């Protein structure tokens, strides 16, 4: 694993207005990266831009819905126009829902898959030529431990993260020849407002707070993994426990999540 210098990296961060995305934007600024930031809420992005500038960083804003092709194209155009290219693409935007799958709408499934999987997949596809011309380029896909192990009441979210996991493994092998690295980041429960802003909430997941990690800690570890050229990281004690227990004894985990999920 080779070292990568963060200072001067030209980056795109999606889902930058809050949580992990916001902390990634700030941590990258602290270490000298230059960024194009996107999220739906422009006023929140403008506040973040001010914080980035206070840190001595550079941030350009493209507000909109990442599920729209026109927004994704504007992101790449902004990277070229404002930064002169692209070295680091961070797919962080995500949405979730809580509730039994059998009672959910088709629209809920489609929205989760559009934002969490199809949007990053298509952004990656369109960004490859720009990345290939970049300096030590890398794609970072922020997934979840629920892309390793599914749980009840979050079926759409789990499916989208499994899909992102599979895509990351596949394109990592494909893009090696083009000099593009791929990092998959799988946090467990993170202390953000994510679960306050889900599409639907029909039921509770009381164990989600176990071993929660701050968004800033997730961002710091992610940037460290970028610097070190890692391919995959699994974060939070609870997340690691879930993944490893499922690998060692899937039947036991099946029974536990069915009973307590």
DOKE-924400 format. One record per residue (C-alpha): residue number from 0; z negated, x, y negated; residue in one letter. Coordinates in steps of 0.2 Angstrom, whole numbers, plus 5000, padded with zeros to 4 digits. Each point is the difference from the previous one (the first is absolute). Last residue first. Layout:
<rec nr="NUM" pz="Z" px="X" py="Y" rest="A"/>
...
END
This chain:
<rec nr="260" pz="4926" px="4829" py="5033" rest="X"/>
<rec nr="259" pz="4983" px="5001" py="5009" rest="X"/>
<rec nr="258" pz="5004" px="4994" py="5018" rest="X"/>
<rec nr="257" pz="5019" px="5003" py="5000" rest="X"/>
<rec nr="256" pz="4997" px="5017" py="4991" rest="X"/>
<rec nr="255" pz="4987" px="5005" py="5013" rest="X"/>
<rec nr="254" pz="5010" px="4994" py="5015" rest="X"/>
<rec nr="253" pz="5016" px="5009" py="4995" rest="X"/>
<rec nr="252" pz="4990" px="5016" py="4996" rest="X"/>
<rec nr="251" pz="4993" px="5000" py="5017" rest="X"/>
<rec nr="250" pz="5017" px="4998" py="5008" rest="X"/>
<rec nr="249" pz="5007" px="5014" py="4989" rest="X"/>
<rec nr="248" pz="4988" px="5013" py="5006" rest="X"/>
<rec nr="247" pz="5005" px="5018" py="4995" rest="X"/>
<rec nr="246" pz="5014" px="4996" py="4987" rest="X"/>
<rec nr="245" pz="4991" px="4985" py="4993" rest="X"/>
<rec nr="244" pz="4984" px="5009" py="4998" rest="X"/>
<rec nr="243" pz="5009" px="5014" py="4991" rest="X"/>
<rec nr="242" pz="5009" px="4988" py="4988" rest="X"/>
<rec nr="241" pz="4984" px="4989" py="4996" rest="X"/>
<rec nr="240" pz="4989" px="5015" py="4998" rest="X"/>
<rec nr="239" pz="5012" px="5009" py="4989" rest="X"/>
<rec nr="238" pz="5001" px="4985" py="4989" rest="X"/>
<rec nr="237" pz="4981" px="4997" py="4999" rest="X"/>
<rec nr="236" pz="4997" px="5018" py="4995" rest="X"/>
<rec nr="235" pz="5013" px="4999" py="4986" rest="X"/>
<rec nr="234" pz="5018" px="5008" py="5001" rest="X"/>
<rec nr="233" pz="5014" px="5003" py="5012" rest="X"/>
<rec nr="232" pz="5012" px="5014" py="4995" rest="X"/>
<rec nr="231" pz="5018" px="5003" py="5005" rest="X"/>
<rec nr="230" pz="5014" px="5013" py="4997" rest="X"/>
<rec nr="229" pz="4990" px="5013" py="4990" rest="X"/>
<rec nr="228" pz="5009" px="5011" py="4988" rest="X"/>
<rec nr="227" pz="4984" px="5008" py="4993" rest="X"/>
<rec nr="226" pz="5003" px="4994" py="4982" rest="X"/>
<rec nr="225" pz="5004" px="4983" py="5006" rest="X"/>
<rec nr="224" pz="4985" px="4999" py="5011" rest="X"/>
<rec nr="223" pz="4989" px="5005" py="4985" rest="X"/>
<rec nr="222" pz="5008" px="4987" py="4990" rest="X"/>
<rec nr="221" pz="4996" px="4987" py="5013" rest="X"/>
<rec nr="220" pz="4982" px="5006" py="5001" rest="X"/>
<rec nr="219" pz="4998" px="4999" py="4981" rest="X"/>
<rec nr="218" pz="5008" px="4982" py="5000" rest="X"/>
<rec nr="217" pz="4989" px="4994" py="5014" rest="X"/>
<rec nr="216" pz="4984" px="5007" py="4992" rest="X"/>
<rec nr="215" pz="5006" px="4991" py="4983" rest="X"/>
<rec nr="214" pz="5002" px="4984" py="5009" rest="X"/>
<rec nr="213" pz="4982" px="5001" py="5006" rest="X"/>
<rec nr="212" pz="4997" px="5000" py="5019" rest="X"/>
<rec nr="211" pz="4993" px="4985" py="5010" rest="X"/>
<rec nr="210" pz="4991" px="5005" py="5016" rest="X"/>
<rec nr="209" pz="4997" px="4981" py="5005" rest="X"/>
<rec nr="208" pz="5005" px="4989" py="4986" rest="X"/>
<rec nr="207" pz="5013" px="4991" py="5011" rest="X"/>
<rec nr="206" pz="4987" px="4994" py="5012" rest="X"/>
<rec nr="205" pz="4998" px="4983" py="4991" rest="X"/>
<rec nr="204" pz="5018" px="4995" py="5003" rest="X"/>
<rec nr="203" pz="5000" px="4982" py="4992" rest="X"/>
<rec nr="202" pz="5011" px="4985" py="5002" rest="X"/>
<rec nr="201" pz="5015" px="4992" py="4992" rest="X"/>
<rec nr="200" pz="5005" px="5012" py="4986" rest="X"/>
<rec nr="199" pz="5018" px="4999" py="4994" rest="X"/>
<rec nr="198" pz="5011" px="5011" py="4990" rest="X"/>
<rec nr="197" pz="4987" px="5014" py="4999" rest="X"/>
<rec nr="196" pz="4993" px="5004" py="4983" rest="X"/>
<rec nr="195" pz="4981" px="5002" py="5003" rest="X"/>
<rec nr="194" pz="5003" px="5009" py="5016" rest="X"/>
<rec nr="193" pz="5009" px="5014" py="4991" rest="X"/>
<rec nr="192" pz="4987" px="5002" py="4986" rest="X"/>
<rec nr="191" pz="4996" px="5017" py="5006" rest="X"/>
<rec nr="190" pz="4986" px="5009" py="5010" rest="X"/>
<rec nr="189" pz="5011" px="5006" py="5015" rest="X"/>
<rec nr="188" pz="4999" px="4994" py="5018" rest="X"/>
<rec nr="187" pz="5010" px="5011" py="5011" rest="X"/>
<rec nr="186" pz="5013" px="5012" py="4993" rest="X"/>
<rec nr="185" pz="5016" px="5005" py="5009" rest="X"/>
<rec nr="184" pz="5011" px="5012" py="4990" rest="X"/>
<rec nr="183" pz="5016" px="5004" py="5008" rest="X"/>
<rec nr="182" pz="5009" px="5016" py="4993" rest="X"/>
<rec nr="181" pz="5018" px="5003" py="5001" rest="X"/>
<rec nr="180" pz="5009" px="5016" py="4996" rest="X"/>
<rec nr="179" pz="5017" px="5002" py="4993" rest="X"/>
<rec nr="178" pz="5010" px="5016" py="5004" rest="X"/>
<rec nr="177" pz="5016" px="4991" py="5005" rest="X"/>
<rec nr="176" pz="4998" px="5005" py="5018" rest="X"/>
<rec nr="175" pz="4983" px="4994" py="5000" rest="X"/>
<rec nr="174" pz="5006" px="4983" py="4994" rest="X"/>
<rec nr="173" pz="5004" px="4992" py="5017" rest="X"/>
<rec nr="172" pz="4984" px="5005" py="5009" rest="X"/>
<rec nr="171" pz="4989" px="4994" py="4985" rest="X"/>
<rec nr="170" pz="5011" px="4985" py="4999" rest="X"/>
<rec nr="169" pz="4995" px="4994" py="5017" rest="X"/>
<rec nr="168" pz="4981" px="5003" py="4998" rest="X"/>
<rec nr="167" pz="5000" px="4992" py="4983" rest="X"/>
<rec nr="166" pz="5010" px="4985" py="5006" rest="X"/>
<rec nr="165" pz="4987" px="4997" py="5014" rest="X"/>
<rec nr="164" pz="4985" px="5001" py="4989" rest="X"/>
<rec nr="163" pz="5009" px="4988" py="4987" rest="X"/>
<rec nr="162" pz="5003" px="4988" py="5014" rest="X"/>
<rec nr="161" pz="4982" px="5001" py="5006" rest="X"/>
<rec nr="160" pz="4995" px="4997" py="4982" rest="X"/>
<rec nr="159" pz="5010" px="4984" py="4998" rest="X"/>
<rec nr="158" pz="4994" px="4994" py="5017" rest="X"/>
<rec nr="157" pz="4982" px="5003" py="4995" rest="X"/>
<rec nr="156" pz="5002" px="4991" py="4983" rest="X"/>
<rec nr="155" pz="5008" px="4985" py="5009" rest="X"/>
<rec nr="154" pz="4987" px="4999" py="5013" rest="X"/>
<rec nr="153" pz="4985" px="5001" py="4989" rest="X"/>
<rec nr="152" pz="4989" px="4986" py="5007" rest="X"/>
<rec nr="151" pz="4997" px="5010" py="5016" rest="X"/>
<rec nr="150" pz="5002" px="5019" py="5001" rest="X"/>
<rec nr="149" pz="5014" px="5011" py="5004" rest="X"/>
<rec nr="148" pz="4998" px="5019" py="5003" rest="X"/>
<rec nr="147" pz="5010" px="5014" py="4994" rest="X"/>
<rec nr="146" pz="5008" px="4992" py="4985" rest="X"/>
<rec nr="145" pz="4983" px="4992" py="4997" rest="X"/>
<rec nr="144" pz="4994" px="5018" py="4997" rest="X"/>
<rec nr="143" pz="5010" px="4998" py="4984" rest="X"/>
<rec nr="142" pz="5017" px="5005" py="4992" rest="X"/>
<rec nr="141" pz="5003" px="5010" py="4984" rest="X"/>
<rec nr="140" pz="5017" px="5008" py="5003" rest="X"/>
<rec nr="139" pz="5002" px="5017" py="4992" rest="X"/>
<rec nr="138" pz="5018" px="5006" py="4999" rest="X"/>
<rec nr="137" pz="5002" px="5019" py="4997" rest="X"/>
<rec nr="136" pz="5011" px="5012" py="4991" rest="X"/>
<rec nr="135" pz="4998" px="5019" py="4999" rest="X"/>
<rec nr="134" pz="5009" px="5000" py="4983" rest="X"/>
<rec nr="133" pz="5013" px="4986" py="4998" rest="X"/>
<rec nr="132" pz="5018" px="4998" py="5005" rest="X"/>
<rec nr="131" pz="4996" px="4992" py="5016" rest="X"/>
<rec nr="130" pz="4988" px="4989" py="4991" rest="X"/>
<rec nr="129" pz="5014" px="4993" py="4989" rest="X"/>
<rec nr="128" pz="5012" px="4997" py="5015" rest="X"/>
<rec nr="127" pz="4985" px="4992" py="5010" rest="X"/>
<rec nr="126" pz="4994" px="4988" py="4987" rest="X"/>
<rec nr="125" pz="5011" px="4985" py="5004" rest="X"/>
<rec nr="124" pz="4995" px="5000" py="5018" rest="X"/>
<rec nr="123" pz="4982" px="5003" py="4995" rest="X"/>
<rec nr="122" pz="5000" px="4986" py="4988" rest="X"/>
<rec nr="121" pz="5007" px="4989" py="5014" rest="X"/>
<rec nr="120" pz="4986" px="5004" py="5012" rest="X"/>
<rec nr="119" pz="4987" px="4998" py="4987" rest="X"/>
<rec nr="118" pz="5006" px="4983" py="4995" rest="X"/>
<rec nr="117" pz="5003" px="4994" py="5018" rest="X"/>
<rec nr="116" pz="4983" px="5005" py="5006" rest="X"/>
<rec nr="115" pz="4985" px="4995" py="4990" rest="X"/>
<rec nr="114" pz="5008" px="4989" py="4986" rest="X"/>
<rec nr="113" pz="5013" px="4991" py="5011" rest="X"/>
<rec nr="112" pz="4989" px="4999" py="5015" rest="X"/>
<rec nr="111" pz="4986" px="4992" py="4991" rest="X"/>
<rec nr="110" pz="5011" px="4988" py="4991" rest="X"/>
<rec nr="109" pz="5009" px="4995" py="5016" rest="X"/>
<rec nr="108" pz="4984" px="4997" py="5010" rest="X"/>
<rec nr="107" pz="4993" px="4989" py="4986" rest="X"/>
<rec nr="106" pz="5016" px="4991" py="4997" rest="X"/>
<rec nr="105" pz="5000" px="4995" py="5019" rest="X"/>
<rec nr="104" pz="4984" px="4991" py="4997" rest="X"/>
<rec nr="103" pz="4983" px="5004" py="5009" rest="X"/>
<rec nr="102" pz="4990" px="4989" py="5012" rest="X"/>
<rec nr="101" pz="5006" px="5008" py="5016" rest="X"/>
<rec nr="100" pz="4997" px="5018" py="4992" rest="X"/>
<rec nr="99" pz="4981" px="4996" py="4996" rest="X"/>
<rec nr="98" pz="4994" px="5005" py="4983" rest="X"/>
<rec nr="97" pz="5000" px="5015" py="4988" rest="X"/>
<rec nr="96" pz="5015" px="5006" py="4989" rest="X"/>
<rec nr="95" pz="5006" px="5016" py="4994" rest="X"/>
<rec nr="94" pz="5010" px="5009" py="4987" rest="X"/>
<rec nr="93" pz="5006" px="5018" py="4998" rest="X"/>
<rec nr="92" pz="5007" px="5013" py="4988" rest="X"/>
<rec nr="91" pz="4996" px="5018" py="5005" rest="X"/>
<rec nr="90" pz="5017" px="5008" py="5004" rest="X"/>
<rec nr="89" pz="4998" px="5017" py="4992" rest="X"/>
<rec nr="88" pz="5017" px="5009" py="4997" rest="X"/>
<rec nr="87" pz="4998" px="5019" py="4996" rest="X"/>
<rec nr="86" pz="5013" px="5012" py="4994" rest="X"/>
<rec nr="85" pz="5011" px="4989" py="4989" rest="X"/>
<rec nr="84" pz="5013" px="5005" py="4986" rest="X"/>
<rec nr="83" pz="5001" px="5004" py="4982" rest="X"/>
<rec nr="82" pz="4983" px="4992" py="4995" rest="X"/>
<rec nr="81" pz="5005" px="4987" py="4988" rest="X"/>
<rec nr="80" pz="5018" px="4996" py="5004" rest="X"/>
<rec nr="79" pz="5000" px="5004" py="5019" rest="X"/>
<rec nr="78" pz="4983" px="4992" py="5003" rest="X"/>
<rec nr="77" pz="5004" px="4986" py="4989" rest="X"/>
<rec nr="76" pz="5017" px="4997" py="5010" rest="X"/>
<rec nr="75" pz="4990" px="5000" py="5016" rest="X"/>
<rec nr="74" pz="4987" px="4987" py="4993" rest="X"/>
<rec nr="73" pz="5014" px="4989" py="4993" rest="X"/>
<rec nr="72" pz="5008" px="4999" py="5017" rest="X"/>
<rec nr="71" pz="4984" px="4994" py="5008" rest="X"/>
<rec nr="70" pz="4998" px="4987" py="4986" rest="X"/>
<rec nr="69" pz="5018" px="4994" py="5004" rest="X"/>
<rec nr="68" pz="4996" px="4999" py="5018" rest="X"/>
<rec nr="67" pz="4986" px="4988" py="4998" rest="X"/>
<rec nr="66" pz="4985" px="5001" py="5012" rest="X"/>
<rec nr="65" pz="4992" px="5013" py="4988" rest="X"/>
<rec nr="64" pz="4997" px="4986" py="4987" rest="X"/>
<rec nr="63" pz="5000" px="5006" py="4983" rest="X"/>
<rec nr="62" pz="4994" px="5013" py="4987" rest="X"/>
<rec nr="61" pz="5009" px="5017" py="4998" rest="X"/>
<rec nr="60" pz="4988" px="5012" py="4991" rest="X"/>
<rec nr="59" pz="5001" px="5019" py="4996" rest="X"/>
<rec nr="58" pz="4985" px="5011" py="5002" rest="X"/>
<rec nr="57" pz="4997" px="5018" py="4994" rest="X"/>
<rec nr="56" pz="4984" px="5009" py="5002" rest="X"/>
<rec nr="55" pz="4987" px="5008" py="4988" rest="X"/>
<rec nr="54" pz="4986" px="4991" py="5007" rest="X"/>
<rec nr="53" pz="4999" px="4989" py="4985" rest="X"/>
<rec nr="52" pz="5019" px="4996" py="5003" rest="X"/>
<rec nr="51" pz="4996" px="4994" py="5018" rest="X"/>
<rec nr="50" pz="4986" px="4988" py="4992" rest="X"/>
<rec nr="49" pz="5013" px="4993" py="4988" rest="X"/>
<rec nr="48" pz="5012" px="4997" py="5014" rest="X"/>
<rec nr="47" pz="4987" px="4991" py="5009" rest="X"/>
<rec nr="46" pz="4997" px="4988" py="4986" rest="X"/>
<rec nr="45" pz="5019" px="4997" py="4999" rest="X"/>
<rec nr="44" pz="5001" px="4997" py="5018" rest="X"/>
<rec nr="43" pz="4987" px="4986" py="4998" rest="X"/>
<rec nr="42" pz="5010" px="4992" py="4986" rest="X"/>
<rec nr="41" pz="5016" px="5002" py="5011" rest="X"/>
<rec nr="40" pz="4993" px="4990" py="5015" rest="X"/>
<rec nr="39" pz="5012" px="5000" py="5014" rest="X"/>
<rec nr="38" pz="4998" px="5018" py="5005" rest="X"/>
<rec nr="37" pz="5010" px="5016" py="4997" rest="X"/>
<rec nr="36" pz="4996" px="5018" py="4995" rest="X"/>
<rec nr="35" pz="5012" px="5014" py="4997" rest="X"/>
<rec nr="34" pz="4991" px="5016" py="5001" rest="X"/>
<rec nr="33" pz="4998" px="5018" py="4995" rest="X"/>
<rec nr="32" pz="4988" px="5011" py="5010" rest="X"/>
<rec nr="31" pz="4987" px="5011" py="4992" rest="X"/>
<rec nr="30" pz="4985" px="5000" py="5011" rest="X"/>
<rec nr="29" pz="4990" px="4988" py="4990" rest="X"/>
<rec nr="28" pz="5016" px="4989" py="4998" rest="X"/>
<rec nr="27" pz="5002" px="4999" py="5019" rest="X"/>
<rec nr="26" pz="4981" px="4994" py="5001" rest="X"/>
<rec nr="25" pz="5003" px="4987" py="4987" rest="X"/>
<rec nr="24" pz="5016" px="4993" py="5008" rest="X"/>
<rec nr="23" pz="4991" px="5000" py="5017" rest="X"/>
<rec nr="22" pz="4985" px="4991" py="4993" rest="X"/>
<rec nr="21" pz="5011" px="4986" py="4994" rest="X"/>
<rec nr="20" pz="5010" px="4999" py="5016" rest="X"/>
<rec nr="19" pz="4984" px="5000" py="5010" rest="X"/>
<rec nr="18" pz="4992" px="4985" py="4991" rest="X"/>
<rec nr="17" pz="5009" px="4993" py="4985" rest="X"/>
<rec nr="16" pz="5016" px="5000" py="4989" rest="X"/>
<rec nr="15" pz="5010" px="5013" py="5010" rest="X"/>
<rec nr="14" pz="5007" px="4989" py="5014" rest="X"/>
<rec nr="13" pz="5015" px="5013" py="5001" rest="X"/>
<rec nr="12" pz="4998" px="5018" py="4995" rest="X"/>
<rec nr="11" pz="5016" px="5010" py="4996" rest="X"/>
<rec nr="10" pz="4998" px="5019" py="4998" rest="X"/>
<rec nr="9" pz="5007" px="5015" py="4993" rest="X"/>
<rec nr="8" pz="4989" px="5015" py="5005" rest="X"/>
<rec nr="7" pz="4996" px="5012" py="4986" rest="X"/>
<rec nr="6" pz="4983" px="5004" py="5006" rest="X"/>
<rec nr="5" pz="4998" px="4994" py="5018" rest="X"/>
<rec nr="4" pz="5004" px="5017" py="5008" rest="X"/>
<rec nr="3" pz="5004" px="4998" py="5019" rest="X"/>
<rec nr="2" pz="4992" px="5010" py="5014" rest="X"/>
<rec nr="1" pz="5009" px="5002" py="5017" rest="X"/>
<rec nr="0" pz="4994" px="4992" py="5016" rest="X"/>
END
